[in-house]
């Protein structure tokens, strides 16, 4: 089983995780709040837009005095802390508002709220508001429509009449159309359309086949101004600036996202990472804002209905959280939050100082010799144990809000997994995930190196029927929530630097959107074409088509066809600095090879060292030193150790890839970077420098990224099992 905790300084146990979380400034007192039993049927309660009394627990510095899920509490979370309901007695703020209004002259016009214009998100410079003032502003923000929003409503009326993507997919669903599509998804009956884009890109769109319905081109519009892609007017200028100078691929991706299609985009790079975050943040905020505005407008309708009039307004889910974003580190969370703030530009940001201290303030500097992708992932705060709730109102955003009071949840898989608990835990609470409508996985390749089991566990607990009501007004819940069909309306967006089998599994089994799903892919020229030095590379194929027996067949091939020649070479090169590096992608393979070298008589004269993600720093230094001096003729090395540490190993003459790495960048770094110093040594015989890779037909995706799209099929289908590249 994969380990629970990962970090660039090696794995840590649970106690170490708690110390780390405390070290970055996440502190607080436990103090669960009891839930109120009284609820009105026509207003949002604690699980909706209004959370009366929530801001009273904030201190004068904006830091919440009570920890809950979303506040990164180090201690285990109780049931009351997860539920996050606030005890309210007869709506005290409403009483206070009535008292204030009664003291004003009846003929005095209502004071207009002054709008503050700013190009960047700012925090009020007049100090934090008082508890009473903050409570009043919260009710005003959540309980009524402003003049600006009324104008927005008139601007979007035509879009709603034309059934834009939000209304068609979530708000005004037609059972006659959605039910056949759901049945087609359940039968795994998809209509497939493939399109090609510029620069070697192509996409595969799958939509459920229902009643002979023709495949339209909703997900292939080239401009965001397509009439079925509607944005709130407050986001239109930002969207035009973002999409004004984009290529066809970005236009196709943005149209797919705005039309609520599931998206698998496996070409995330350092150059387009910020654009992807900004595009996703814009879509998320548009969805959250339109959901909230529809609820508030329906509240007004219900308040004005006449006696005996029956209105059926279904505009909600079971709980308030609508968006879940899974990220690898706190620094990646900072970048995603920055993208959200750039699009929303709130006038006030509650608990922003606490967020900066807990997530952004880190003094560690990485070595300038590290690769750029390593600096991007591990630069700043690289802690992978966090969870954060964001609550949006009309003028402000509040950080560290309780999960049941949040609109957006940002978390690492490990941080959220500790909240969900185990399957056998009766106190485990995942009801706050019951109404998630958009899921985003950014930097999925980094999540794979942490613990992918956590990702799968979280996705399995999305859109389940809640075990408690949580003050839910079931008369307002959409019918497909009540019928347990929410997973067929949820949008899933996956961003990764490359595709891998676990990601394809999510695409096949977890992405069941009736709006369809689209996969973007590109042709690879191959990592072997980017090497700085010319080295002989041998690819050895062994026959295996069964995933269950593949590990045994790989080890048998290695121990019988590869290892004997390595033993002969190592026995002749002891003390000669002609080291052999054995690269193992999985830790299970690493352990199997290590035990074989240590236990069998045929390898008893082989001196070897080992470096894995679990190896202590002192032992790593000792193994590297012995390998460089020639005392160890072999060195075992894992892919995850290279991912988290990026060691520059020296003394290598031969590299054996027991399995191809998932990340093609690792192949370049090991083959080109580690062997380059050996080529520059005048004493080295270049004939002794070589690379050998073991692969099977199950390594199709890895092989394509390393040898290239034009070559990989020949390696899988041609006669013979050995292929040389120079």
C-alpha positions in Angstrom: 0.0 0.0 0.0 1.3 3.5 -0.8 2.4 5.5 2.2 0.1 8.1 3.7 2.4 11.1 3.8 4.8 12.5 1.2 7.2 15.5 1.2 10.3 16.5 -0.6 12.3 15.8 2.5 11.0 12.2 2.6 7.9 10.5 4.1 6.7 11.3 7.6 4.4 9.6 9.9 1.2 11.1 11.4 2.9 12.7 14.4 5.4 14.4 12.2 2.6 15.7 10.0 1.0 17.3 12.9 4.2 19.0 14.0 4.7 20.2 10.4 1.3 21.7 10.3 1.8 23.4 13.6 5.2 24.8 12.5 3.7 26.8 9.6 1.6 28.7 12.0 -1.7 26.8 12.0 -2.9 27.0 15.5 -6.2 27.3 17.3 -8.5 26.1 20.0 -11.0 23.4 19.6 -14.6 24.5 20.2 -17.4 22.9 18.2 -20.6 24.8 17.8 -24.0 23.2 18.3 -26.5 23.3 15.5 -29.8 25.2 15.7 -32.9 23.1 15.4 -35.1 25.9 14.0 -35.0 26.7 10.3 -37.1 28.7 8.0 -38.2 27.0 4.8 -37.7 30.0 2.5 -34.3 31.3 3.4 -30.8 29.9 3.3 -29.7 28.5 6.6 -26.3 27.4 7.8 -25.8 25.2 4.8 -26.7 27.9 2.4 -26.0 31.6 1.9 -26.9 33.1 5.3 -24.8 32.0 8.3 -26.2 34.3 11.0 -23.8 34.8 13.8 -20.8 33.2 12.1 -18.7 36.4 12.2 -19.1 36.8 15.9 -16.4 34.1 16.4 -13.8 36.2 14.6 -11.3 38.1 16.6 -10.3 41.7 15.9 -7.4 40.5 13.7 -9.6 38.5 11.5 -8.4 35.1 12.8 -11.1 32.7 13.7 -11.0 31.6 17.3 -12.4 28.1 16.6 -11.0 25.4 14.3 -13.1 23.5 11.9 -12.5 21.6 8.6 -11.0 24.3 6.5 -9.0 25.8 9.3 -6.2 23.2 9.1 -6.6 22.1 12.7 -3.9 19.7 13.8 -6.1 17.7 16.1 -8.6 15.1 15.0 -11.9 16.6 14.1 -15.1 15.9 16.0 -18.5 15.5 14.5 -19.7 18.9 15.7 -16.6 20.6 14.3 -17.1 19.1 10.8 -20.8 20.0 10.8 -19.9 23.7 11.5 -23.4 24.8 12.4 -23.8 27.9 14.5 -26.2 28.1 17.4 -28.6 31.0 16.9 -31.5 32.0 19.1 -34.4 33.6 17.3 -32.2 35.4 14.7 -30.7 38.2 16.9 -29.3 40.1 13.9 -32.8 40.4 12.4 -33.9 41.9 15.6 -31.0 44.3 15.7 -31.7 45.4 12.1 -35.4 46.0 13.0 -34.3 48.1 15.9 -32.0 50.2 13.7 -34.6 50.7 11.1 -37.2 51.8 13.6 -34.9 54.7 14.8 -34.7 56.1 11.2 -37.3 58.6 9.9 -39.9 56.8 7.8 -39.6 59.3 4.9 -35.9 59.1 4.7 -34.6 57.4 1.5 -32.5 54.3 1.8 -28.8 55.1 1.9 -27.0 53.8 -1.2 -24.0 51.7 -0.6 -20.9 53.4 -1.9 -19.0 51.3 -4.4 -15.3 51.2 -4.1 -13.5 50.8 -7.4 -10.1 49.2 -7.4 -7.9 47.4 -9.9 -6.6 44.9 -7.4 -8.2 43.1 -4.5 -7.7 45.2 -1.3 -8.5 45.0 2.3 -10.2 47.9 4.1 -7.6 50.3 5.6 -10.0 51.6 8.3 -9.5 48.5 10.5 -11.7 45.5 10.9 -15.4 46.2 11.4 -17.1 45.7 14.7 -19.0 42.5 15.4 -22.3 44.2 15.1 -21.4 46.1 11.9 -20.0 42.9 10.3 -23.2 41.0 11.1 -25.4 43.8 9.6 -23.3 43.8 6.4 -23.4 40.1 6.1 -27.2 40.1 6.2 -27.4 43.0 3.7 -25.0 41.3 1.3 -26.7 37.9 1.4 -30.3 38.9 1.8 -31.1 41.4 -0.9 -30.3 42.3 -4.5 -28.3 45.4 -5.2 -29.0 47.8 -8.0 -26.0 46.5 -9.9 -27.3 43.0 -9.6 -30.7 44.1 -10.9 -28.9 45.4 -14.0 -27.1 42.1 -14.3 -30.3 40.3 -14.2 -31.8 42.2 -17.1 -28.6 41.7 -19.1 -28.7 37.9 -18.6 -32.5 37.5 -19.1 -32.0 36.8 -22.8 -29.3 34.3 -22.1 -31.6 32.4 -19.7 -34.3 32.5 -22.3 -31.9 31.0 -24.8 -31.0 28.3 -22.3 -27.3 29.0 -21.7 -25.0 26.3 -20.5 -25.6 26.9 -16.7 -29.4 27.0 -17.1 -29.6 24.0 -19.4 -27.2 21.8 -17.4 -28.2 22.7 -13.8 -31.0 25.1 -13.3 -33.7 24.3 -15.9 -33.1 20.7 -16.8 -35.5 18.9 -19.1 -36.3 15.4 -17.8 -37.3 14.3 -21.3 -33.8 15.0 -22.5 -31.7 14.2 -19.4 -33.2 10.9 -18.5 -32.3 9.2 -21.9 -28.8 10.6 -21.5 -28.4 9.3 -18.0 -29.5 5.9 -19.2 -27.0 6.0 -22.1 -24.2 6.8 -19.6 -25.3 3.9 -17.5 -25.1 1.6 -20.6 -21.7 3.1 -21.4 -23.2 4.1 -24.8 -21.2 7.1 -26.1 -21.0 8.8 -29.4 -17.4 9.6 -30.3 -16.1 12.5 -32.4 -12.4 13.2 -32.9 -11.1 16.5 -34.1 -7.6 17.8 -34.7 -6.1 21.2 -33.7 -3.0 23.1 -34.6 0.5 22.0 -33.5 -0.2 18.3 -33.4 -3.1 18.5 -31.0 -6.2 16.4 -31.2 -9.3 16.0 -29.0 -11.7 13.1 -28.5 -15.3 14.1 -27.5 -17.7 11.6 -26.1 -21.3 12.4 -25.6 -24.1 10.0 -24.4 -26.1 8.6 -27.3 -29.8 9.1 -26.5 -32.7 8.4 -28.7 -30.8 8.9 -31.9 -29.9 12.4 -30.9 -27.4 14.0 -33.3 -24.1 15.1 -32.0 -23.8 18.9 -31.9 -20.7 21.0 -31.6 -21.4 22.6 -28.2 -18.0 21.6 -26.9 -16.2 22.7 -30.1 -17.1 26.3 -30.4 -14.1 28.5 -31.1 -15.1 31.6 -29.1 -16.4 32.1 -25.6 -19.0 34.6 -27.0 -21.0 31.6 -28.3 -24.6 32.3 -27.2 -24.7 29.1 -25.2 -21.7 30.2 -23.1 -23.0 32.8 -20.7 -20.9 34.7 -18.2 -22.0 37.1 -15.5 -21.6 40.7 -16.7 -19.1 41.4 -13.9 -16.8 38.7 -15.5 -17.2 39.6 -19.2 -14.4 42.2 -19.3 -12.0 39.9 -17.5 -12.9 37.0 -19.9 -12.4 39.2 -23.0 -8.9 40.1 -21.8 -8.1 36.5 -21.0 -9.4 35.1 -24.3 -8.6 37.9 -26.7 -5.2 36.5 -27.9 -5.5 32.8 -27.6 -5.0 30.0 -30.1 -7.5 27.5 -31.3 -6.6 24.9 -28.6 -7.3 27.4 -25.8 -10.5 28.5 -27.3 -11.7 24.9 -27.7 -10.6 24.1 -24.1 -12.4 27.2 -22.7 -15.6 26.4 -24.6 -15.6 22.9 -23.2 -15.1 24.1 -19.7 -17.8 26.8 -19.9 -20.2 24.3 -21.4 -19.8 22.1 -18.4 -18.2 19.2 -20.2 -15.8 16.9 -18.3 -12.2 17.7 -19.4 -9.0 15.7 -19.3 -6.2 18.0 -20.4 -2.8 16.2 -20.2 -0.5 19.0 -21.4 -0.1 21.3 -18.5 3.3 23.1 -18.7 5.0 25.9 -16.8 4.1 28.3 -19.6 0.3 27.6 -19.6 -0.2 26.8 -15.9 -1.2 30.3 -14.9 -3.6 30.6 -17.9 -5.3 27.3 -16.9 -5.7 28.5 -13.3 -7.2 31.8 -14.4 -9.5 30.2 -16.9 -10.7 27.6 -14.3 -11.1 30.3 -11.6 -13.2 32.4 -13.9 -15.5 29.5 -14.6 -15.8 28.5 -10.9 -16.7 32.0 -9.8 -19.2 32.4 -12.6 -20.9 29.2 -11.4 -20.9 30.1 -7.7 -22.2 33.6 -8.4 -25.0 32.5 -10.7 -26.0 29.7 -8.2 -26.2 32.2 -5.4 -28.1 34.9 -7.4 -30.7 32.4 -8.5 -31.3 31.3 -4.9 -31.7 35.0 -3.7 -34.1 35.9 -6.5 -36.2 32.9 -5.7 -36.2 34.0 -2.1 -37.7 37.3 -3.2 -40.4 35.4 -5.2 -41.3 33.3 -2.2 -41.5 36.4 0.1 -43.9 38.1 -2.3 -46.2 35.2 -3.1 -49.8 35.5 -2.1 -51.5 33.3 0.4 -52.3 29.9 -1.0 -50.0 30.3 -4.0 -47.9 27.2 -4.6 -44.4 27.9 -6.0 -42.0 25.1 -6.7 -38.6 26.6 -6.9 -35.8 24.0 -7.0 -32.5 25.8 -7.0 -30.3 24.1 -4.4 -28.4 21.0 -3.4 -28.3 19.3 0.0 -25.4 21.5 1.3 -23.7 24.7 0.3 -20.2 23.7 -1.0 -20.3 23.6 -4.8 -16.7 23.4 -5.9 -13.8 21.1 -4.8 -10.3 21.8 -5.9 -7.5 19.3 -5.1 -4.0 20.6 -5.1 -0.6 19.1 -4.2 0.9 21.8 -1.9 0.0 25.0 0.0 2.0 27.1 -2.5 -0.2 25.7 -5.3 -3.2 26.7 -3.2 -1.8 30.2 -2.9 -1.6 30.4 -6.7 -5.1 29.1 -7.2 -6.5 31.6 -4.7 -4.7 34.4 -6.4 -6.4 33.4 -9.7 -9.8 33.5 -8.0 -9.1 36.9 -6.4 -8.0 38.3 -9.7 -11.3 37.3 -11.3 -13.5 38.3 -8.4 -11.8 41.4 -7.1 -13.6 41.5 -3.7 -13.7 44.7 -1.7 -12.9 42.8 1.6 -11.0 39.7 2.3 -11.7 38.2 5.8 -8.8 36.3 7.5 -6.4 37.2 4.7 -3.5 37.8 7.1 -4.0 34.4 8.6 -4.0 32.9 5.1 -0.8 34.6 4.1 1.0 33.6 7.3 -0.2 29.9 7.1 0.3 29.4 3.4 2.5 32.0 1.7 5.2 32.9 4.3 8.1 30.5 3.9 11.8 31.5 3.9 13.2 28.3 2.4 15.1 28.8 -0.8 15.7 26.0 -3.3 19.0 25.3 -4.9 19.5 27.1 -8.3 20.6 23.8 -9.8 17.2 22.3 -9.4 15.0 21.9 -12.5 12.3 24.5 -13.2 9.4 22.1 -12.7 10.8 21.2 -9.3 11.0 24.9 -8.3 7.5 25.5 -9.4 6.1 22.5 -7.4 8.2 22.8 -4.2 9.0 26.5 -4.1 7.4 28.3 -1.3 5.3 26.4 1.2 5.5 22.8 0.0 3.4 21.3 2.9 0.9 18.8 1.5 -1.4 18.7 4.5 -4.0 21.4 4.2 -7.7 22.2 3.7 -9.3 25.6 3.2 -12.9 26.8 2.8 -13.8 30.0 0.9 -17.1 31.8 1.4 -18.1 34.4 -1.2 -20.6 37.1 -0.6 -21.4 40.0 -2.9 -18.6 42.3 -1.7 -16.3 40.1 0.2 -14.6 36.7 0.5 -13.9 35.0 3.8 -11.0 32.5 4.2 -11.1 29.5 6.6 -14.9 29.3 6.6 -16.5 26.1 7.8 -17.0 23.5 5.1 -20.8 23.6 5.4 -20.7 27.4 5.1 -18.2 27.5 2.2 -18.7 27.8 -1.5 -15.3 26.5 -2.6 -13.1 23.9 -0.8 -9.4 23.8 -1.6 -7.5 20.9 -0.1 -4.7 18.4 -0.6 -5.8 14.8 -0.9 -4.1 14.0 2.4 -5.7 17.0 4.2 -9.2 16.1 3.0 -8.7 12.4 3.5 -8.0 12.9 7.2 -11.3 14.8 7.5 -13.3 12.1 5.8 -12.0 9.3 8.0 -12.1 5.6 7.3 -14.9 3.5 6.0 -15.5 1.9 9.4 -15.6 5.1 11.3 -19.1 5.9 12.4 -18.2 9.5 13.1 -16.9 10.1 9.6 -18.6 13.0 7.9 -18.6 13.5 4.1 -22.0 15.1 3.7 -20.4 18.4 2.8 -19.3 16.7 -0.5 -22.9 15.7 -1.4 -23.6 18.7 -3.5 -20.3 19.3 -5.3 -21.0 20.3 -8.9 -17.4 21.1 -10.1 -14.3 19.1 -9.3 -10.8 20.3 -10.3 -7.6 18.3 -10.0 -4.6 20.5 -10.8 -1.1 19.1 -11.2 -2.4 15.6 -11.2 1.1 14.2 -11.9 2.2 15.6 -8.5 -0.9 14.0 -6.8 0.1 10.7 -8.3 3.5 10.9 -6.6 1.9 11.6 -3.2 -0.8 9.0 -2.8 -3.3 8.4 -5.5 -5.5 6.2 -3.3 -6.5 9.4 -1.4 -7.7 10.9 -4.7 -9.8 7.9 -5.6 -11.3 7.7 -2.0 -12.4 11.3 -2.2 -14.0 11.0 -5.6 -15.8 7.9 -4.5 -17.5 9.9 -1.7 -18.7 12.8 -3.9 -22.4 13.3 -4.5 -23.6 10.6 -2.0 -26.9 10.9 -0.3 -26.3 12.8 3.0 -26.8 11.0 6.3 -28.2 14.1 8.0 -30.4 17.0 6.9 -28.1 19.8 7.9 -31.0 22.3 8.0 -31.7 21.5 4.4 -35.0 22.8 2.8 -35.9 19.8 0.7 -38.6 21.6 -1.1 -35.9 23.7 -2.7 -33.5 20.7 -3.6 -33.2 19.9 -7.3 -35.0 16.7 -8.3 -31.8 15.0 -9.6 -30.2 15.4 -6.2 -33.1 13.7 -4.5 -33.0 10.9 -7.0 -29.3 10.2 -6.4 -28.3 11.3 -9.9 -26.0 14.2 -9.0 -22.9 12.4 -10.3 -24.3 12.6 -13.8 -24.4 16.4 -13.7 -21.1 17.0 -11.9 -18.3 18.5 -14.0 -14.8 17.1 -13.5 -11.7 19.0 -14.8 -8.3 17.2 -14.8 -5.1 19.0 -15.5 -1.8 17.1 -15.8 1.6 17.4 -17.5 1.0 13.9 -19.0 -1.5 11.2 -19.1 -1.2 8.0 -17.1 -3.4 4.9 -16.4 -4.8 6.1 -13.1 -6.0 9.3 -14.8 -7.5 7.3 -17.7 -9.4 5.3 -15.1 -11.0 8.4 -13.7 -11.9 9.5 -17.2 -13.5 6.1 -17.9 -15.2 5.3 -14.6 -15.7 8.6 -12.7 -16.5 11.1 -15.4 -20.2 10.4 -16.1 -21.3 13.9 -17.1 -24.4 13.9 -19.4 -22.9 17.0 -21.1 -20.2 14.8 -22.4 -16.4 14.5 -21.8 -13.5 15.6 -23.9 -9.9 14.4 -23.8 -7.1 16.6 -25.2 -3.9 14.9 -26.3 -0.9 15.6 -28.4 1.8 13.9 -30.4 5.1 13.4 -28.6 8.4 13.7 -30.3 10.0 11.6 -27.6 12.3 12.3 -24.7 15.2 10.5 -26.5 15.2 13.4 -29.0 16.0 15.9 -26.2 19.2 14.4 -24.9 22.2 16.6 -24.7 24.6 13.6 -25.3 24.5 10.8 -27.8 24.3 7.5 -25.9 23.3 4.0 -26.9 19.8 3.2 -25.6 18.5 -0.4 -25.7 14.8 -1.1 -25.2 14.0 -4.7 -24.3 10.4 -6.0 -24.6 9.1 -8.8 -22.6 5.7 -10.5 -23.3 3.0 -9.5 -20.9 -0.6 -8.5 -21.5 -2.2 -9.3 -18.1 -1.8 -6.6 -15.5 -2.1 -9.1 -12.6 0.9 -11.2 -13.8 2.9 -8.3 -15.3 5.0 -7.6 -12.1 6.1 -11.3 -11.9 6.9 -11.5 -15.6 8.9 -8.3 -15.4 11.0 -9.6 -12.5 11.6 -12.9 -14.1 12.9 -11.2 -17.3 15.1 -8.9 -15.2 16.6 -11.7 -13.0 17.2 -14.1 -15.9 18.1 -11.8 -18.9 19.5 -8.7 -17.4 20.9 -9.3 -13.9 23.5 -12.0 -14.8 25.3 -9.7 -17.2 25.2 -6.9 -14.6 26.8 -9.2 -12.0 29.7 -10.0 -14.3 30.2 -6.3 -15.1 30.0 -5.2 -11.4 32.5 -7.9 -10.3 35.1 -6.5 -12.8 34.4 -2.9 -12.0 34.7 -2.9 -8.2 36.7 0.1 -7.1 36.8 1.5 -10.7 34.0 4.0 -10.4 32.0 2.2 -13.2 28.7 2.3 -11.3 25.4 0.7 -12.4 22.2 2.6 -11.6 19.0 0.5 -11.4 15.9 2.7 -11.6 12.7 1.3 -10.2 9.4 3.2 -10.8 7.5 1.6 -7.9 8.5 1.0 -4.3 7.3 -2.6 -4.4 9.7 -3.3 -7.3 12.5 -1.5 -5.4 11.9 -3.8 -2.4 11.8 -6.9 -4.5 15.1 -6.2 -6.3 16.8 -5.2 -3.0 15.7 -8.4 -1.3 16.9 -10.5 -4.3 20.3 -8.9 -4.3 20.7 -9.4 -0.6 19.5 -12.9 -0.2 20.4 -15.0 -3.2 23.8 -16.7 -3.5 24.3 -15.6 -7.1 24.4 -12.0 -6.0 26.2 -12.4 -2.7 29.4 -10.8 -4.1 27.5 -7.8 -5.4 28.0 -4.6 -3.3 25.1 -2.3 -3.7 23.4 0.7 -2.1 19.8 1.9 -2.1 18.0 5.3 -2.2 14.2 5.5 -1.9 11.7 8.0 -0.7 12.0 6.4 2.8 15.8 6.5 3.1 17.0 8.9 5.8 19.3 11.7 4.7 22.4 10.3 6.4 22.0 6.9 4.7 21.4 8.7 1.4 24.7 10.6 1.8 26.5 7.3 2.7 25.1 5.4 -0.3 26.0 8.2 -2.7 29.5 8.4 -1.3 30.1 4.7 -1.6 28.7 4.6 -5.1 30.9 7.4 -6.3 34.1 5.9 -4.8 33.3 2.5 -6.3 32.8 0.7 -3.0 29.2 0.0 -4.2 29.0 -1.2 -7.8 25.2 -0.9 -7.9 22.7 1.7 -6.7 19.0 1.2 -6.5 16.9 4.3 -7.0 13.2 5.0 -7.0 11.1 7.3 -9.1 9.5 9.0 -6.1 12.9 9.6 -4.5 13.9 11.4 -7.7 10.6 13.3 -7.8 10.9 14.7 -4.2 14.7 15.2 -4.1 16.2 15.4 -7.6 19.6 14.1 -6.6 22.5 14.7 -9.0 24.1 11.3 -8.7 27.7 10.9 -9.8 29.7 7.8 -10.8 27.2 6.3 -13.2 28.2 4.5 -16.3 25.2 2.2 -17.0 21.5 2.9 -16.3 19.0 0.1 -16.1 15.4 1.2 -16.2 13.6 -1.7 -14.5 10.5 0.1 -15.7 10.0 3.3 -17.7 9.3 6.4 -15.6 5.9 8.0 -15.7 7.4 11.5 -16.1 9.5 11.8 -19.3 11.4 14.6 -17.7 13.0 12.1 -15.3 14.3 10.1 -18.3 15.9 13.2 -19.7 17.5 14.1 -16.3 18.9 10.7 -15.6 20.1 9.8 -19.1 21.4 13.2 -20.1 22.1 14.9 -16.9 23.7 12.1 -14.9 25.7 10.6 -17.7 26.9 13.9 -19.1 29.7 14.2 -16.5 30.9 10.7 -17.4 31.2 11.7 -21.0 33.3 14.7 -20.1 35.8 12.4 -18.3 38.7 11.7 -20.6 39.4 8.4 -18.8 36.0 7.0 -19.6 35.5 4.6 -22.4 32.3 5.7 -24.1 31.5 2.1 -25.2 31.0 1.3 -21.5 28.2 4.0 -21.2 24.8 2.6 -22.0 21.1 2.7 -21.1 18.8 -0.3 -21.1 15.0 -0.1 -20.6 12.5 -2.9 -19.9 9.0 -2.5 -21.2 5.8 -4.4 -22.1 2.7 -3.6 -24.1 1.1 -2.3 -20.9 3.7 0.6 -20.9 2.1 2.1 -24.0 1.7 5.7 -22.6 5.1 5.8 -21.0 6.8 4.4 -24.1 5.1 7.0 -26.4 6.3 9.9 -24.3 9.9 8.5 -24.3 10.5 7.2 -27.8 7.9 9.4 -29.6 4.5 8.9 -31.2 6.0 7.9 -34.5 8.1 5.1 -33.0 6.3 3.6 -30.1 3.9 1.5 -32.2 6.8 -0.2 -34.0 8.4 -1.2 -30.6 5.1 -2.8 -29.6 4.3 -4.6 -32.8 7.5 -5.4 -34.7 9.1 -8.8 -34.6 12.0 -9.2 -32.2 12.2 -7.9 -28.6 15.3 -5.6 -28.7 15.5 -2.2 -30.2 18.6 0.1 -30.2 18.7 3.9 -30.4 21.8 6.0 -30.6 
